C-alpha cells in the first residue's frame, strides 16, 4: 500500500511540476503560452481571432492531434 501511495504521489507531483495544457478543437486562444504550462496539446484546430495575438515562448512544446477522432469502420 505504501508503494502505491508513493507512486501516485510522484505522478501527481510530476504533472504539477511539468504542467500540461489541452486546447480543445475549435477553442479560441490568445495571450502567452509558457514553458511552465507546456506541453500544449491542440486537439484539432486552435483559433486566434483577428484582433488577438498568441505568443509562444521559446522552449514551449506544442503537439497537434488531428484527424479521425472516432472509431474506424
C-alpha positions in Angstrom: 0.0 0.0 0.0 2.9 2.4 0.8 4.4 1.8 -2.6 1.1 2.6 -4.4 0.7 5.8 -2.4 4.3 6.8 -3.2 3.9 6.1 -6.9 0.6 8.1 -7.1 2.3 11.0 -5.3 5.1 11.0 -7.8 2.6 11.0 -10.7 0.7 14.0 -9.2 3.9 15.9 -8.4 5.2 15.3 -12.0 2.0 16.6 -13.5 2.1 19.7 -11.3 5.8 20.4 -11.9 5.7 19.8 -15.7 2.2 21.1 -16.4 0.2 20.3 -19.5 -2.4 22.2 -21.3 -5.1 20.8 -23.6 -6.6 23.1 -26.3 -10.0 21.6 -27.4 -10.9 21.6 -31.1 -12.2 25.0 -32.2 -11.1 26.7 -29.0 -10.2 30.4 -29.2 -6.7 31.1 -27.9 -4.7 34.2 -27.2 -2.1 35.5 -24.7 1.2 33.8 -23.9 1.9 30.1 -24.0 4.6 29.4 -21.4 7.1 26.7 -20.8 5.6 26.2 -17.3 2.3 25.1 -18.9 3.9 23.1 -21.7 3.3 20.8 -23.5 0.2 22.3 -25.2 -1.8 19.6 -27.0 -4.1 21.0 -29.6 -7.0 18.6 -30.3 -7.8 19.7 -33.8 -7.9 23.4 -34.5 -7.0 26.4 -32.4 -8.5 29.8 -33.4 -6.8 33.1 -33.0 -9.3 35.9 -33.5 -8.5 38.8 -35.9 -7.6 41.4 -33.2 -5.9 38.9 -30.8 -2.3 37.6 -30.6 -0.8 34.4 -29.4 2.9 34.4 -28.2 4.6 31.1 -27.8 7.7 31.3 -25.6 10.9 29.7 -26.7 11.1 26.1 -25.5 7.3 25.5 -25.4 6.3 22.1 -26.8 3.1 22.2 -29.0 1.6 18.9 -30.1 -1.3 18.5 -32.6 -3.8 15.7 -32.5 -5.8 15.9 -35.8 -7.7 13.5 -38.0 -10.2 10.9 -37.2 -11.4 11.0 -33.6 -14.0 8.3 -33.8 -13.7 4.5 -34.3 -12.7 3.4 -37.7 -15.0 1.1 -39.6 
